[in-house]
């Protein structure tokens, strides 16, 4: 056994230079501004200006230690119309803080040209968080990673002479400082820092650099020291952090990212233990199965962190959202960024994850006074059992953790406690269990997508019986700005990421090749390609998230005389992570070889003169908004043809439920609704058949490949269309289909909640809400149900069983023993009400199997 002694350190105060708390006599204009703000803070209500500092235990707000729960919501991955609801649901879920990156390439797409409108309205987002009464952690970076295109860096940065990213390089540091200062100044102008009365209590500079800094050699250390100095010189009045940066210099707080951070220790005994990214799930890649993280494991990780002295924890993500347009990174990151987060891509709470974590937050906050008063005393009452006690005077809180994969019983303070495997029990009074992370009191829900045929919604266009118009994209070179070069060009340096597409074209004369079938060998840095011979698609090649490079042999038939070879290379989001990721290329860099000609010869085409075209001809003509005059509606609709634009008009699905488009029947491309890109679609890319399980055992360490679903199916076939992008009547849908598909198979879907369920046993603690009432706390476990939408009531009970039921929501089954009274008792308690609570007791249901721990499982419908 060992005990951790309390560290006695003075709080670090970010009150130097130009803050309200500066004591300098010589004042610059910025200091005068802060003096005025200081005057305002003194005479304004205490809810305004705050002095944010830290000590070894926690962040201090106005001198008071705070235990904080945070969640990431990235403002451009949802719409401004969604922000208030997402933020309110976060607050209702027990969050204190909203964390977001700032995306440089979103805000400065061209050097010196800024965008802070619509989904890029950062100030509006921060103010929306403030309006809900929550704090903000602003992760300026400006490197983000985040599975975002090019890690958030603007592509123009790459072309600045002499620049090297993320190292001690003057051109890069000058641009990084300029953008960081611009964001800080914007926040200051709107009084959004806590020192000004705003919600921002924390900022981040750089991001996960410590994971890869060894590759940059000695320059990495000087760069990190420069970044820290640059950030603190901006005088925000709040602390700065660096995540995954063990050598972060004072006063920067180094923080942890990962699935588990309970063992993390800051690099100084003056800094608090902060977890900036607790990965609530994992991202989806095109070609991959869908990852998810069981809430029992996520809750275990959260409580272990607070048990071990943490005081600020952030879910990455709390709402993942959607990668609209061409914002995905990777490469091969999907358009959906759902992340298995507590609030799903569409803004609907994911149960039981959201509800169980809400209970966890309440239980932890019951221990807040004890947690913040002292350091924990850690003991080990048994193998793989860990007890942490926070006690000062009469205040006491304890955590009992079972870090094994088998259940255990432990004696603590003279009492016996059953600890399920891989779980933590929280004892706010060091005696009674308020919550165990493996025992879920929260209800679960079944959501489903209801299909509405696109044909039924189509306002048929004149001359087109299908309701679709179309344009054929020219194969090969068709634009006036094409150019020729000897040799094969790297794609990103050629396109500057203005388009996913780059054409490589050449003509070759073959005297002896008539009618011969040969092999076209192509090597590419990625990410995918299509090869056309004499205007016909001959074959394609695709990389994947683990290996973007392509090495493909395509059988082709050549003719005597002139043959045209057109290669269409495409990117699927630019690299966003890794040392020197900004230099990782794409495109067909060769070799490109014709092998096995009629005379047995081989021709290397790599060094010949190729003609290049950046992008597609019709990208420049506006078909994505439906405005091009070239739409064809007079002839038969071409289907399963590559390089085809499609357009139709439609009425928005009725109601207010979230909307998605089901792209079944299509190959790969991009889609626009009323001129807004909903992102790349790729239903033709199917995940591997193996690796998924019907259920995932939460016990034991989680990894991104541990829990997978959707094997052998399209990685993503449903694509979110925000309601705010739709009009009541005529809307326009435009598609660019790259590989070939049938748009008449497309359908709209709306997401709906089918059933609400709960399964609670006799061994569950009472609901956390009842903790403060000694009378109600003794009632025992309770099953709770609540309809998901206002004005709904429970209309029917689909299943109810007390005894030994098993299964999951939508698939409950009766066990070997059950009470005959369960269904009627649940119906009486719940039907006609918007919510109901039922005590789990043999006094109510009888005892169908003595000596066995029994449970109640219920599935209900709301209407």
C-alpha positions in Angstrom: 0.0 0.0 0.0 1.1 3.5 -0.6 -0.3 7.0 0.0 0.1 10.1 -2.1 0.9 13.1 0.1 -0.8 16.4 -0.6 1.4 18.9 -2.5 1.4 22.4 -1.0 1.9 24.9 -3.8 0.8 28.4 -4.5 -1.7 28.9 -7.3 -0.2 30.0 -10.6 -1.8 33.3 -11.7 -2.1 34.4 -15.3 -2.2 38.0 -14.3 0.9 39.4 -15.8 1.5 42.2 -18.3 -1.7 43.6 -19.8 -4.4 41.9 -17.7 -6.8 43.5 -15.2 -4.3 42.5 -12.5 -1.2 44.2 -13.9 0.7 46.4 -11.5 3.0 48.0 -14.1 3.2 51.8 -14.0 3.9 52.3 -17.7 0.8 51.6 -19.7 0.4 50.8 -23.3 -3.0 51.2 -25.0 -3.8 47.5 -24.5 -3.1 48.0 -20.8 -5.5 50.9 -20.6 -8.2 48.8 -22.2 -7.6 46.1 -19.6 -7.8 48.7 -16.8 -11.1 49.8 -18.1 -12.2 46.1 -18.2 -10.9 45.7 -14.7 -12.9 48.7 -13.5 -15.9 47.1 -15.1 -15.1 43.8 -13.4 -14.9 45.4 -10.0 -18.2 47.2 -10.3 -20.1 44.7 -12.4 -22.0 41.7 -10.9 -19.7 38.8 -9.9 -21.0 36.7 -12.8 -18.9 38.7 -15.3 -15.1 39.0 -15.1 -13.3 36.0 -13.7 -9.7 35.5 -12.7 -8.7 32.1 -14.0 -5.6 30.6 -12.5 -4.4 27.1 -11.5 -2.7 25.2 -8.8 -1.6 21.5 -8.6 -5.1 20.3 -8.1 -7.4 22.2 -10.5 -8.2 25.3 -12.4 -9.2 28.1 -10.1 -11.9 30.5 -11.1 -11.9 33.6 -8.9 -9.7 31.7 -6.5 -12.0 28.7 -6.2 -10.9 25.2 -7.4 -13.3 23.8 -9.9 -14.0 20.2 -11.0 -15.0 20.5 -14.6 -16.5 18.2 -17.2 -16.1 19.2 -20.8 -17.1 18.0 -24.3 -16.0 18.8 -27.8 -18.3 20.2 -30.4 -16.7 21.5 -33.6 -18.8 24.4 -34.8 -18.3 23.8 -38.6 -19.4 20.2 -38.3 -22.9 21.3 -37.5 -25.0 24.4 -38.5 -25.6 27.6 -36.6 -29.3 26.5 -36.4 -28.2 23.3 -34.6 -25.8 25.0 -32.1 -28.2 26.1 -29.4 -29.8 22.7 -29.2 -26.5 20.8 -29.1 -25.1 23.1 -26.4 -28.3 22.8 -24.3 -28.2 19.0 -24.6 -24.6 19.2 -23.5 -25.5 21.2 -20.5 -28.4 18.9 -19.7 -25.9 16.0 -19.9 -23.8 17.6 -17.1 -21.1 19.4 -19.0 -19.5 22.6 -17.7 -17.3 23.4 -20.7 -17.5 23.2 -24.5 -14.2 22.6 -26.2 -13.5 23.3 -29.9 -10.6 23.6 -32.3 -10.2 26.6 -34.5 -9.8 25.7 -38.2 -7.3 27.9 -40.0 -8.1 26.7 -43.5 -11.8 27.3 -42.9 -11.2 30.9 -41.8 -8.4 31.9 -44.1 -8.9 29.9 -47.3 -6.7 32.3 -49.3 -3.9 34.3 -47.7 -5.3 37.5 -46.1 -8.9 36.6 -47.1 -11.1 35.6 -44.1 -14.3 33.8 -43.6 -16.2 34.0 -40.3 -19.7 33.5 -41.6 -22.3 30.7 -41.4 -20.7 27.5 -40.0 -17.4 29.5 -39.7 -18.9 32.1 -37.3 -16.7 31.3 -34.4 -17.8 34.4 -32.4 -21.4 33.4 -32.7 -20.6 29.8 -31.5 -18.7 31.0 -28.5 -21.5 33.4 -27.6 -24.1 30.6 -28.0 -22.1 28.6 -25.4 -22.0 31.6 -23.1 -25.7 32.1 -23.5 -26.2 28.6 -22.1 -24.1 29.4 -19.1 -21.2 27.2 -20.1 -17.5 27.8 -20.3 -15.3 27.4 -23.4 -11.9 25.8 -24.0 -10.7 27.4 -27.3 -8.0 25.2 -29.0 -6.5 27.7 -31.4 -3.6 25.4 -32.4 -3.5 26.4 -35.1 -2.7 22.9 -36.1 -5.8 20.9 -35.4 -5.4 17.3 -36.7 -9.1 16.4 -36.0 -9.4 14.2 -39.1 -9.8 17.6 -40.9 -8.3 18.4 -44.3 -4.6 19.0 -44.1 -4.8 19.1 -40.3 -6.5 22.5 -40.5 -3.6 24.2 -42.3 -4.5 26.3 -45.4 -2.8 24.9 -48.5 -1.4 28.3 -49.5 0.9 28.0 -46.4 2.7 25.2 -48.2 3.8 27.5 -51.0 5.5 30.2 -48.9 9.2 30.2 -49.8 11.4 28.5 -47.3 8.6 27.3 -45.1 8.7 24.2 -43.0 5.7 23.4 -40.8 5.8 22.9 -37.1 9.4 23.5 -36.5 11.8 26.3 -35.6 11.2 28.0 -39.0 10.8 31.8 -39.2 8.3 31.9 -42.1 6.1 29.3 -40.4 6.3 31.0 -37.0 5.4 34.3 -38.5 2.3 33.0 -40.1 1.3 30.9 -37.0 1.7 34.0 -34.8 -0.3 36.2 -37.2 -3.3 33.8 -37.3 -3.2 33.0 -33.6 -3.1 36.7 -32.7 -5.9 37.4 -35.1 -8.2 34.8 -33.3 -7.1 36.1 -29.9 -7.8 39.7 -30.9 -11.3 38.7 -32.3 -12.1 37.1 -29.0 -10.8 40.1 -27.1 -12.8 42.6 -29.2 -16.0 40.7 -28.3 -15.0 40.4 -24.6 -15.1 36.6 -24.8 -12.2 35.8 -22.4 -13.1 35.1 -18.8 -10.8 37.9 -17.8 -13.2 40.2 -19.8 -16.4 38.6 -18.5 -16.6 36.0 -21.3 -16.8 32.2 -21.3 -13.3 31.3 -22.5 -11.4 29.9 -19.5 -8.7 28.0 -21.3 -6.8 28.1 -24.6 -4.5 25.6 -26.4 -1.5 26.2 -28.6 -0.1 23.5 -30.9 -1.6 20.0 -30.7 -0.2 16.5 -30.0 3.3 17.7 -31.2 4.9 15.5 -28.5 3.8 12.4 -30.4 6.0 13.2 -33.4 8.5 15.9 -32.3 11.5 13.5 -32.2 11.4 13.5 -36.0 12.2 17.2 -36.0 15.3 16.9 -34.0 16.7 19.7 -31.7 14.5 22.3 -33.6 11.4 20.8 -32.0 12.4 22.0 -28.5 13.1 25.5 -29.6 9.8 25.6 -31.6 7.8 24.5 -28.6 9.5 27.1 -26.4 8.8 29.7 -29.0 5.1 28.6 -29.3 4.7 28.8 -25.5 6.2 32.3 -25.4 4.2 33.5 -28.3 0.9 32.3 -26.8 1.5 33.7 -23.4 2.6 37.1 -24.9 -0.9 37.5 -26.3 -2.2 38.3 -22.8 -5.5 36.4 -22.8 -5.8 36.4 -19.0 -6.5 32.7 -19.0 -4.1 29.7 -18.9 -2.7 27.9 -22.0 -2.3 24.2 -22.5 -0.4 21.9 -24.8 -1.7 18.4 -25.2 0.6 15.4 -25.4 3.6 17.7 -24.8 5.6 16.3 -21.8 8.2 19.1 -22.0 5.7 22.0 -22.2 7.5 24.9 -20.6 6.0 26.8 -17.7 3.5 28.2 -17.4 1.9 26.1 -20.1 -0.1 23.1 -18.7 0.7 19.8 -20.4 -2.3 17.6 -20.9 -3.3 14.1 -21.9 -5.1 12.6 -24.9 -6.2 9.0 -25.2 -8.7 6.3 -24.3 -7.4 6.3 -20.7 -5.5 9.0 -18.8 -5.8 8.0 -15.2 -2.0 7.2 -15.1 -1.0 10.6 -16.6 1.0 13.0 -14.5 1.7 16.6 -15.4 5.3 17.6 -15.8 5.3 19.9 -12.7 3.8 19.6 -9.3 2.4 23.1 -9.8 0.0 22.0 -12.6 -3.4 20.3 -12.5 -4.2 17.0 -14.2 -6.2 17.7 -17.4 -7.5 15.3 -20.0 -8.1 17.2 -23.2 -9.3 14.3 -25.4 -11.1 11.3 -23.9 -12.0 9.5 -27.1 -15.7 8.7 -26.8 -15.5 6.4 -29.8 -13.5 6.6 -33.0 -13.7 8.1 -36.5 -15.0 6.2 -39.5 -12.9 5.7 -42.7 -14.3 4.9 -46.1 -13.7 1.2 -46.6 -13.8 0.5 -42.9 -16.3 -0.9 -40.4 -18.0 1.4 -38.0 -16.2 1.7 -34.6 -18.1 2.2 -31.3 -17.1 2.4 -27.7 -19.3 0.8 -25.0 -20.5 3.3 -22.4 -19.5 1.0 -19.5 -15.8 1.3 -20.6 -16.1 5.1 -21.3 -17.6 5.7 -17.9 -14.9 3.5 -16.3 -12.2 5.6 -17.9 -13.8 8.9 -16.8 -14.2 7.9 -13.2 -10.7 6.4 -13.0 -9.4 9.7 -14.1 -11.1 11.6 -11.3 -10.3 8.9 -8.9 -6.7 9.3 -9.6 -6.6 13.1 -9.1 -7.9 14.5 -12.4 -10.1 17.6 -12.2 -10.8 18.5 -15.9 -11.9 15.9 -18.4 -13.1 16.5 -22.0 -15.0 14.1 -24.3 -13.7 14.0 -27.8 -16.3 14.1 -29.2 -19.5 15.0 -27.3 -21.1 15.7 -30.7 -19.1 14.7 -33.7 -21.2 16.0 -36.5 -20.6 16.0 -40.3 -17.7 16.7 -42.6 -19.5 18.9 -45.0 -17.9 19.8 -48.4 -14.3 18.7 -48.8 -13.3 19.2 -45.2 -12.4 15.6 -44.4 -8.8 14.7 -43.8 -7.2 11.3 -43.4 -7.1 10.5 -46.3 -10.3 8.4 -46.6 -12.1 9.9 -43.6 -15.8 9.5 -44.1 -18.3 12.3 -44.4 -19.9 11.2 -41.2 -18.0 12.3 -38.1 -20.4 10.7 -35.7 -17.7 9.3 -33.5 -20.2 7.3 -31.4 -20.5 10.5 -29.4 -23.2 11.0 -26.7 -25.0 13.3 -29.1 -25.1 11.7 -32.5 -24.3 13.2 -35.9 -27.9 14.4 -36.3 -28.2 16.1 -32.9 -30.1 13.3 -31.2 -28.9 12.1 -27.8 -27.4 8.6 -28.0 -28.8 6.4 -25.2 -27.8 4.9 -22.9 -24.4 6.7 -23.5 -25.7 10.2 -22.9 -27.8 9.3 -19.9 -25.3 7.0 -18.2 -22.6 9.7 -18.5 -25.0 12.2 -17.1 -25.4 10.1 -14.0 -21.6 9.7 -13.8 -21.2 13.5 -13.9 -23.8 13.9 -11.1 -22.1 11.2 -9.0 -18.6 12.8 -9.4 -20.0 16.3 -8.6 -21.4 14.8 -5.3 -17.7 14.2 -4.4 -16.5 17.6 -5.6 -15.8 19.2 -2.2 -13.7 16.3 -1.1 -11.9 15.8 -4.4 -10.8 19.5 -4.5 -9.9 19.7 -0.9 -7.0 17.3 -0.9 -5.0 14.6 -2.8 -6.2 11.0 -2.8 -4.8 8.3 -0.6 -4.4 5.2 -2.7 -4.5 1.7 -1.3 -4.9 -1.8 -2.8 -7.3 -3.9 -0.8 -7.0 -6.9 -3.2 -5.5 -8.0 -6.5 -6.4 -5.5 -9.2 -8.5 -3.6 -6.7 -7.7 0.0 -6.0 -9.3 2.3 -3.4 -8.9 6.1 -3.5 -10.0 8.1 -0.5 -10.3 11.9 -0.4 -10.8 13.0 3.2 -10.4 16.3 4.9 -12.1 16.8 8.3 -15.6 15.5 8.1 -15.7 15.5 4.3 -15.0 12.1 2.7 -15.4 10.5 -0.7 -14.1 7.2 -2.0 -13.7 5.3 -5.2 -13.4 1.5 -5.5 -12.0 0.3 -8.8 -11.8 -3.2 -10.1 -9.4 -3.1 -13.0 -9.6 -6.9 -13.7 -11.9 -8.6 -16.2 -13.6 -10.7 -13.6 -16.0 -9.6 -10.8 -14.7 -9.2 -7.3 -15.9 -8.7 -3.8 -13.8 -6.3 -1.6 -13.9 -5.3 2.1 -13.5 -1.5 2.6 -13.9 0.4 5.8 -15.4 -2.7 7.3 -18.1 -3.1 4.7 -18.3 -5.6 1.8 -18.8 -4.3 -1.8 -19.4 -6.3 -5.0 -17.4 -4.8 -7.8 -18.3 -5.9 -11.4 -15.3 -6.4 -13.7 -13.7 -3.3 -15.2 -15.8 -0.9 -13.1 -15.6 1.8 -10.4 -18.0 2.4 -7.6 -18.4 5.9 -6.3 -19.0 6.5 -2.6 -19.7 10.2 -1.9 -19.7 9.6 1.8 -17.0 6.8 1.9 -19.7 4.3 2.7 -22.7 4.2 0.3 -22.4 3.5 -3.4 -24.2 6.1 -5.5 -23.1 4.7 -8.9 -21.1 1.8 -10.4 -19.8 2.5 -13.9 -20.9 -1.0 -15.2 -24.5 -0.7 -13.9 -26.6 1.5 -16.2 -29.8 3.1 -14.8 -30.3 5.2 -17.9 -32.8 4.2 -20.6 -31.7 3.2 -24.0 -33.4 4.0 -27.3 -33.8 2.4 -30.7 -33.5 4.8 -33.6 -34.3 4.0 -37.2 -34.4 5.7 -40.6 -37.8 5.8 -42.3 -37.5 5.8 -46.1 -39.3 8.2 -48.3 -38.8 7.5 -52.0 -37.1 10.3 -53.9 -39.4 9.7 -56.9 -42.4 10.5 -54.8 -40.9 13.8 -53.8 -39.7 14.8 -57.2 -41.2 17.7 -59.1 -40.7 16.3 -62.5 -38.6 18.4 -64.9 -39.9 19.1 -68.3 -39.1 16.4 -70.8 -37.6 14.0 -68.2 -39.9 11.2 -67.1 -37.5 10.2 -64.4 -37.4 13.7 -62.9 -33.6 13.8 -63.4 -31.5 16.0 -65.7 -27.9 15.2 -66.5 -24.6 16.4 -67.9 -21.7 14.2 -69.1 -18.4 15.4 -67.8 -15.8 15.3 -70.7 -13.2 12.6 -70.4 -9.7 14.0 -70.6 -8.5 17.5 -71.4 -11.4 20.0 -71.9 -10.4 23.3 -70.3 -8.5 26.2 -71.7 -6.1 26.3 -68.7 -4.6 22.9 -69.3 -0.8 22.7 -69.7 1.9 20.2 -70.7 5.0 19.0 -68.9 7.5 16.2 -69.4 7.2 13.7 -66.7 4.6 12.9 -64.0 3.6 15.7 -61.5 2.7 15.3 -57.9 -1.0 16.2 -57.5 -1.2 18.5 -54.4 1.5 20.8 -55.6 -0.2 20.9 -59.0 -3.9 21.5 -57.9 -3.2 23.4 -54.6 -6.3 21.3 -53.5 -8.6 23.5 -55.5 -10.3 20.2 -56.6 -10.1 16.5 -55.8 -9.3 15.8 -59.4 -6.3 16.0 -61.7 -6.3 14.7 -65.3 -3.1 13.2 -66.7 -3.4 12.8 -70.5 -1.1 11.7 -73.4 -1.4 10.2 -76.9 0.8 7.3 -78.1 1.2 5.9 -81.6 1.6 2.1 -81.8 2.4 0.7 -85.2 2.3 -2.9 -84.1 -0.3 -2.7 -81.3 -3.5 -3.1 -83.4 -6.0 -5.2 -81.5 -3.5 -6.2 -78.9 -4.4 -6.5 -75.2 -1.7 -5.3 -73.0 -1.2 -4.3 -69.3 -1.2 -0.7 -68.2 0.8 -0.6 -65.0 0.2 2.5 -62.8 1.8 3.5 -59.5 0.3 6.4 -57.6 0.8 8.0 -54.2 -3.0 7.9 -53.9 -5.7 8.2 -53.2 -7.7 6.7 -56.2 -7.6 6.7 -60.0 -9.6 5.9 -63.1 -7.9 4.9 -66.4 -9.6 5.7 -69.7 -8.3 4.3 -73.0 -9.6 6.0 -76.1 -12.5 7.5 -74.2 -13.6 4.3 -72.4 -13.1 3.4 -68.8 -10.6 0.6 -68.6 -10.1 0.2 -64.9 -9.7 1.8 -61.5 -7.5 1.7 -58.4 -8.2 2.7 -54.8 -6.1 3.0 -51.7 -7.4 2.8 -48.2 -7.0 4.5 -44.9 -4.0 2.3 -44.0 -2.3 2.5 -47.3 -3.1 5.4 -49.7 -0.6 4.3 -52.4 -1.9 2.4 -55.4 -0.1 -0.2 -57.5 -2.4 -1.5 -60.2 -2.2 -3.5 -63.4 -5.1 -2.8 -65.8 -5.8 -4.9 -68.9 -6.3 -2.6 -71.9 -6.9 -3.0 -75.6 -5.0 -0.7 -77.9 -5.5 0.1 -81.6 -3.1 0.6 -84.4 -2.0 4.2 -84.6 -3.0 6.8 -82.1 -4.2 5.8 -78.7 -5.3 8.3 -76.0 -4.5 7.5 -72.4 -6.5 9.7 -69.8 -5.8 9.1 -66.2 -8.0 10.8 -63.6 -6.3 11.0 -60.2 -8.3 12.0 -57.2 -7.8 12.8 -53.5 -10.1 11.9 -50.7 -9.1 14.4 -48.1 -5.5 15.4 -47.4 -3.2 13.9 -44.8 -3.9 15.5 -41.3 -1.4 13.7 -39.0 2.2 12.6 -38.7 5.6 14.1 -38.8 6.1 16.2 -42.0 2.5 15.2 -43.0 2.3 18.4 -45.1 4.9 17.0 -47.5 3.2 13.7 -48.1 2.1 13.7 -51.7 -0.7 12.4 -53.8 -1.3 11.6 -57.5 0.3 9.5 -60.2 4.0 9.9 -59.8 4.8 6.7 -61.6 6.0 4.7 -63.1 3.3 4.3 -65.8 4.2 1.5 -68.1 2.6 -0.4 -71.0 3.7 -4.0 -70.6 3.2 -7.0 -72.8 2.7 -5.3 -76.2 2.1 -7.4 -79.3 5.8 -7.7 -80.0 6.6 -8.4 -76.3 8.0 -5.0 -75.6 7.5 -2.7 -72.7 7.0 1.1 -73.0 7.7 3.4 -70.0 5.4 6.4 -70.4 6.6 8.2 -67.2 9.0 10.7 -68.7 6.9 11.5 -71.8 5.1 14.8 -72.3 1.8 14.7 -70.4 -1.0 17.2 -70.6 -2.6 18.2 -67.3 -6.0 19.7 -66.3 -6.8 20.7 -62.7 -10.3 19.9 -61.8 -13.4 19.1 -63.9 -14.7 21.3 -66.7 -18.2 21.5 -65.1 -16.8 22.3 -61.7 -16.2 25.8 -63.1 -19.7 26.1 -64.7 -21.8 26.0 -61.5 -23.7 22.7 -61.9 -23.3 22.2 -58.1 -25.9 24.9 -57.6 -28.1 23.6 -60.4 -27.7 26.7 -62.5 -25.9 25.4 -65.6 -27.8 25.8 -68.8 -26.3 22.6 -70.2 -28.6 20.2 -68.3 -30.0 17.5 -70.6 -33.5 16.3 -70.1 -34.5 15.3 -73.6 -32.9 11.9 -73.9 -32.8 8.7 -71.9 -31.2 9.1 -68.5 -27.8 7.5 -68.5 -27.1 5.3 -65.5 -24.1 3.4 -64.4 -21.9 5.7 -66.5 -18.8 7.3 -65.0 -18.3 11.1 -64.9 -21.9 12.2 -64.9 -23.6 15.1 -63.2 -27.3 14.6 -62.1 -29.9 17.1 -61.0 -33.4 16.9 -59.7 -35.9 18.9 -57.7 -37.6 17.6 -54.6 -39.9 18.6 -51.7 -38.5 18.4 -48.3 -39.6 15.4 -46.2 -42.4 16.4 -43.9 -42.0 16.9 -40.1 -39.0 18.0 -38.1 -37.0 14.8 -37.7 -33.4 14.9 -39.0 -33.0 14.1 -42.7 -30.5 12.0 -44.6 -30.1 10.8 -48.1 -29.6 7.1 -48.8 -27.1 6.8 -51.6 -27.7 3.1 -52.3 -27.2 2.5 -56.0 -24.6 5.2 -56.4 -20.8 4.7 -56.6 -18.6 7.6 -55.5 -18.9 11.4 -55.8 -20.1 14.6 -54.2 -23.6 15.9 -53.5 -25.1 19.4 -53.1 -28.5 20.4 -51.7 -29.5 23.9 -52.7 -25.9 24.7 -53.5 -24.6 23.5 -50.1 -22.2 20.5 -50.3 -23.3 17.7 -48.0 -19.9 16.1 -48.6 -18.3 13.2 -50.5 -20.5 10.1 -50.9 -19.0 6.6 -51.4 -21.5 3.8 -50.8 -19.6 1.6 -53.2 -16.7 1.3 -50.8 -17.6 -1.7 -48.6 -16.0 -2.7 -45.4 -14.3 -6.1 -44.9 -16.5 -9.0 -43.9 -14.5 -9.9 -40.8 -13.8 -8.2 -37.5 -17.3 -7.4 -36.3 -19.1 -9.0 -33.3 -22.8 -9.1 -32.4 -21.9 -7.5 -29.0 -18.7 -6.1 -27.6 -17.3 -7.0 -24.2 -16.6 -3.7 -22.5 -14.3 -5.5 -20.0 -10.6 -4.9 -20.7 -8.7 -2.2 -22.4 -10.4 -0.6 -25.4 -8.8 0.1 -28.8 -10.2 1.6 -32.0 -10.5 -1.9 -33.6 -12.0 -3.7 -30.6 -15.7 -2.9 -31.2 -16.8 -2.8 -34.8 -20.2 -3.1 -36.6 -21.4 -2.9 -40.2 -18.9 -5.4 -41.6 -19.4 -6.4 -45.2 -21.6 -3.3 -45.9 -21.0 0.2 -47.3 -19.0 2.1 -44.7 -21.5 5.0 -45.1 -24.7 5.0 -47.2 -26.6 7.7 -45.3 -25.6 11.3 -45.5 -26.9 14.1 -43.3 -28.9 17.0 -44.8 -29.4 19.7 -42.2 -33.0 20.8 -42.0 -32.0 24.4 -42.2 -30.6 23.8 -45.7 -34.1 22.7 -46.9 -37.0 24.8 -48.2 -40.6 23.7 -47.7 -41.3 23.1 -51.4 -38.8 23.1 -54.3 -35.2 22.1 -53.4 -32.4 21.1 -55.8 -30.2 18.1 -55.4 -27.1 17.9 -57.6 -24.7 15.0 -57.8 -21.4 14.4 -59.5 -21.1 10.6 -59.9 -17.5 9.6 -60.6 -17.6 5.9 -61.1 -21.2 5.1 -62.2 -24.5 4.7 -60.4 -28.3 4.9 -60.8 -29.7 8.1 -59.2 -33.3 6.9 -59.4 -32.5 4.5 -56.5 -31.7 7.4 -54.2 -34.1 8.0 -51.4 -34.7 10.3 -48.5 -34.8 9.1 -44.9 -35.8 10.7 -41.7 -34.4 9.6 -38.3 -36.9 8.5 -35.7 -37.0 7.0 -32.3 -38.7 3.6 -32.3 -38.6 2.3 -28.7 -37.3 3.3 -25.3 -35.9 0.6 -23.1 -34.4 0.0 -19.7 -33.0 -3.0 -17.9 -32.3 -2.6 -14.2 -31.4 -5.3 -11.6 -31.9 -5.7 -7.9 -28.2 -5.0 -7.4 -28.2 -1.6 -9.1 -27.8 1.5 -6.9 -30.8 3.8 -6.7 -30.9 6.6 -9.2 -28.2 9.3 -8.6 -31.0 11.9 -8.3 -32.2 10.3 -5.1 -28.8 10.6 -3.3 -29.6 13.8 -1.4 -32.8 12.4 0.1 -32.1 9.8 2.8 -35.7 8.6 2.6 -35.8 8.1 -1.1 -32.2 6.8 -1.2 -33.4 3.7 0.7 -36.1 2.7 -1.9 -33.6 0.6 -3.8 -33.1 0.4 -7.6 -35.6 2.1 -9.9 -36.3 1.6 -13.6 -37.0 4.9 -15.4 -38.5 5.5 -18.8 -39.0 8.9 -20.6 -40.3 9.7 -24.0 -37.7 11.4 -26.2 -39.8 14.3 -27.5 -42.0 16.8 -25.9 -45.8 16.2 -26.1 -45.2 12.4 -26.4 -46.7 9.9 -24.0 -45.9 6.2 -23.5 -48.5 4.5 -25.8 -47.7 0.8 -25.4 -45.4 -1.6 -23.6 -43.8 -4.0 -26.1 -42.0 -6.1 -23.5 -41.9 -6.4 -19.8 -40.3 -9.1 -17.7 -39.2 -9.4 -14.1 -37.0 -12.3 -13.3 -34.1 -13.3 -15.5 -34.7 -11.5 -18.8 -31.8 -11.1 -21.2 -31.0 -9.5 -24.5 -30.8 -5.9 -25.6 -33.3 -3.1 -26.5 -35.5 -4.4 -29.3 -34.4 -7.9 -28.7 -35.3 -8.7 -25.0 -36.2 -12.3 -24.2 -37.8 -13.9 -21.1 -35.5 -15.9 -18.9 -36.1 -19.2 -17.1 -38.0 -17.5 -14.4 -40.4 -14.5 -14.6 -43.2 -12.8 -12.8 -46.7 -13.1 -14.3 -47.5 -9.6 -13.0 -44.7 -7.7 -14.7 -46.5 -6.6 -17.9 -49.7 -5.4 -16.3 -47.8 -3.6 -13.5 -45.6 -1.8 -16.0 -48.6 -0.9 -18.2 -50.5 0.5 -15.3 -47.5 2.6 -14.2 -46.4 4.0 -17.6 -49.1 4.1 -20.3 -50.4 7.5 -20.8 -47.5 9.3 -19.1 -44.6 11.0 -20.6 -42.3 9.3 -18.1 -42.5 6.7 -15.4 -40.5 5.2 -12.5 -40.9 1.7 -11.2 -39.2 0.3 -8.1 -37.4 -3.0 -8.5 -38.6 -5.0 -5.7 -40.0 -8.5 -5.0 -42.6 -6.8 -2.8 -44.0 -5.3 -6.1 -43.5 -8.2 -8.5 -43.3 -11.2 -6.3 -40.3 -13.6 -6.2 -40.4 -16.0 -9.2 -37.0 -17.5 -8.4 -35.7 -17.3 -4.8 -32.0 -16.9 -4.2 -31.4 -15.4 -7.7 -30.6 -11.7 -8.4 -33.5 -10.6 -10.5 -34.0 -7.7 -12.9 -36.7 -5.8 -14.8 -36.5 -5.3 -18.6 -39.0 -3.1 -20.4 -39.4 -1.9 -24.0 -42.0 0.8 -24.6 -43.2 2.9 -27.5 -44.1 6.6 -27.4 -46.5 8.5 -29.5 
